[in-house]
Amino acid sequence: MMAASFVLIVLAAVCFAVVVIHAFRRSLGTGVMVLLIPPYHFVYGFSQFEHRYKGPILAGWMGGLVLGIVFRTLALALAAQG
């Protein structure tokens, strides 16, 4: 389960990197805001991010992050019990 969480978190990081690169190509200020202000990640991702594969990228980013954290938490809880 720990390996699955690692793969999902890496997937989320790669998808987030695509969004950040898109923001920096738009302008330096937008890129810095996307990189450093967590609520703006989501605002930019849903409202201004335009990509041919927008849906899968956003799903990989947010879904991978949430599932990766859940799997990692479960793996650590199971390891602490046994």
VOKESE-231655 format. One record per residue (C-alpha): residue number from 1; residue in one letter; x, y, z. Coordinates in pm, 1 decimal. Last residue first. Example, Ala and Ser with C-alpha at 12.3 -4.5 7.8 and 13.67 -1.06 7.14 Angstrom:
2
<pt nr="2" rest="S" xx="1367.0" yy="-106.0" zz="714.0"/>
<pt nr="1" rest="A" xx="1230.0" yy="-450.0" zz="780.0"/>
! end
This chain:
82
<pt nr="82" rest="G" xx="114.4" yy="-485.4" zz="1373.4"/>
<pt nr="81" rest="Q" xx="-88.1" yy="-187.1" zz="1475.0"/>
<pt nr="80" rest="A" xx="163.7" yy="82.2" zz="1381.1"/>
<pt nr="79" rest="A" xx="215.5" yy="-70.2" zz="1037.0"/>
<pt nr="78" rest="L" xx="-158.3" yy="-70.5" zz="971.9"/>
<pt nr="77" rest="A" xx="-184.2" yy="296.8" zz="1067.5"/>
<pt nr="76" rest="L" xx="115.5" yy="384.9" zz="849.0"/>
<pt nr="75" rest="A" xx="-34.2" yy="201.6" zz="551.6"/>
<pt nr="74" rest="L" xx="-373.6" yy="365.2" zz="606.4"/>
<pt nr="73" rest="T" xx="-219.4" yy="712.0" zz="621.8"/>
<pt nr="72" rest="R" xx="-18.0" yy="644.1" zz="306.6"/>
<pt nr="71" rest="F" xx="-325.0" yy="518.1" zz="124.5"/>
<pt nr="70" rest="V" xx="-528.6" yy="825.0" zz="225.0"/>
<pt nr="69" rest="I" xx="-249.3" yy="1067.5" zz="131.3"/>
<pt nr="68" rest="G" xx="-202.2" yy="904.2" zz="-206.8"/>
<pt nr="67" rest="L" xx="-576.7" yy="896.9" zz="-266.0"/>
<pt nr="66" rest="V" xx="-606.8" yy="1271.7" zz="-201.1"/>
<pt nr="65" rest="L" xx="-299.7" yy="1366.3" zz="-404.5"/>
<pt nr="64" rest="G" xx="-377.7" yy="1135.6" zz="-691.9"/>
<pt nr="63" rest="G" xx="-734.2" yy="1261.5" zz="-707.7"/>
<pt nr="62" rest="M" xx="-626.2" yy="1625.0" zz="-710.3"/>
<pt nr="61" rest="W" xx="-344.3" yy="1605.2" zz="-963.9"/>
<pt nr="60" rest="G" xx="-459.5" yy="1309.2" zz="-1167.4"/>
<pt nr="59" rest="A" xx="-812.1" yy="1449.4" zz="-1190.3"/>
<pt nr="58" rest="L" xx="-678.3" yy="1792.1" zz="-1289.3"/>
<pt nr="57" rest="I" xx="-459.8" yy="1639.0" zz="-1559.6"/>
<pt nr="56" rest="P" xx="-732.1" yy="1400.7" zz="-1678.1"/>
<pt nr="55" rest="G" xx="-981.8" yy="1685.0" zz="-1717.4"/>
<pt nr="54" rest="K" xx="-747.8" yy="1940.6" zz="-1876.5"/>
<pt nr="53" rest="Y" xx="-621.3" yy="1707.6" zz="-2148.7"/>
<pt nr="52" rest="R" xx="-618.0" yy="1958.0" zz="-2437.8"/>
<pt nr="51" rest="H" xx="-509.4" yy="2227.5" zz="-2199.5"/>
<pt nr="50" rest="E" xx="-654.2" yy="2552.5" zz="-2070.5"/>
<pt nr="49" rest="F" xx="-589.8" yy="2645.4" zz="-1707.7"/>
<pt nr="48" rest="Q" xx="-780.2" yy="2965.1" zz="-1631.0"/>
<pt nr="47" rest="S" xx="-1090.4" yy="2867.4" zz="-1431.6"/>
<pt nr="46" rest="F" xx="-1048.1" yy="2519.2" zz="-1288.0"/>
<pt nr="45" rest="G" xx="-674.5" yy="2498.4" zz="-1233.1"/>
<pt nr="44" rest="Y" xx="-634.1" yy="2868.6" zz="-1160.1"/>
<pt nr="43" rest="V" xx="-890.9" yy="2866.2" zz="-881.0"/>
<pt nr="42" rest="F" xx="-760.7" yy="2534.8" zz="-749.1"/>
<pt nr="41" rest="H" xx="-399.2" yy="2641.6" zz="-722.1"/>
<pt nr="40" rest="Y" xx="-511.6" yy="2985.5" zz="-596.0"/>
<pt nr="39" rest="P" xx="-612.4" yy="2830.0" zz="-265.7"/>
<pt nr="38" rest="P" xx="-251.5" yy="2709.2" zz="-216.7"/>
<pt nr="37" rest="I" xx="-70.3" yy="3039.3" zz="-278.8"/>
<pt nr="36" rest="L" xx="298.1" yy="2978.4" zz="-362.0"/>
<pt nr="35" rest="L" xx="320.4" yy="2804.6" zz="-700.4"/>
<pt nr="34" rest="V" xx="-2.5" yy="2934.7" zz="-849.9"/>
<pt nr="33" rest="M" xx="82.1" yy="3289.4" zz="-737.2"/>
<pt nr="32" rest="V" xx="437.7" yy="3261.9" zz="-867.6"/>
<pt nr="31" rest="G" xx="314.7" yy="3140.0" zz="-1204.4"/>
<pt nr="30" rest="T" xx="54.6" yy="3414.8" zz="-1229.4"/>
<pt nr="29" rest="G" xx="314.9" yy="3679.4" zz="-1156.0"/>
<pt nr="28" rest="L" xx="561.6" yy="3539.3" zz="-1409.3"/>
<pt nr="27" rest="S" xx="306.1" yy="3533.3" zz="-1687.4"/>
<pt nr="26" rest="R" xx="116.5" yy="3287.6" zz="-1907.7"/>
<pt nr="25" rest="R" xx="413.0" yy="3056.2" zz="-1952.2"/>
<pt nr="24" rest="F" xx="450.3" yy="3051.2" zz="-1574.6"/>
<pt nr="23" rest="A" xx="89.2" yy="2939.0" zz="-1536.4"/>
<pt nr="22" rest="H" xx="126.7" yy="2659.0" zz="-1791.3"/>
<pt nr="21" rest="I" xx="440.9" yy="2538.0" zz="-1614.9"/>
<pt nr="20" rest="V" xx="250.1" yy="2538.9" zz="-1285.3"/>
<pt nr="19" rest="V" xx="-36.6" yy="2334.3" zz="-1432.4"/>
<pt nr="18" rest="V" xx="200.4" yy="2076.8" zz="-1583.3"/>
<pt nr="17" rest="A" xx="389.5" yy="2060.2" zz="-1253.2"/>
<pt nr="16" rest="F" xx="62.2" yy="1983.2" zz="-1075.7"/>
<pt nr="15" rest="C" xx="16.7" yy="1681.2" zz="-1301.7"/>
<pt nr="14" rest="V" xx="369.4" yy="1560.5" zz="-1223.8"/>
<pt nr="13" rest="A" xx="321.2" yy="1612.8" zz="-850.1"/>
<pt nr="12" rest="A" xx="-13.1" yy="1428.4" zz="-849.6"/>
<pt nr="11" rest="L" xx="140.7" yy="1133.6" zz="-1032.9"/>
<pt nr="10" rest="V" xx="427.4" yy="1127.1" zz="-781.6"/>
<pt nr="9" rest="I" xx="170.4" yy="1123.2" zz="-499.7"/>
<pt nr="8" rest="L" xx="-15.3" yy="836.9" zz="-666.1"/>
<pt nr="7" rest="V" xx="300.7" yy="631.2" zz="-716.4"/>
<pt nr="6" rest="F" xx="409.2" yy="682.8" zz="-354.8"/>
<pt nr="5" rest="S" xx="65.1" yy="589.1" zz="-223.9"/>
<pt nr="4" rest="A" xx="69.9" yy="271.2" zz="-431.5"/>
<pt nr="3" rest="A" xx="413.8" yy="181.7" zz="-297.5"/>
<pt nr="2" rest="M" xx="295.7" yy="228.3" zz="62.1"/>
<pt nr="1" rest="M" xx="0.0" yy="0.0" zz="0.0"/>
! end
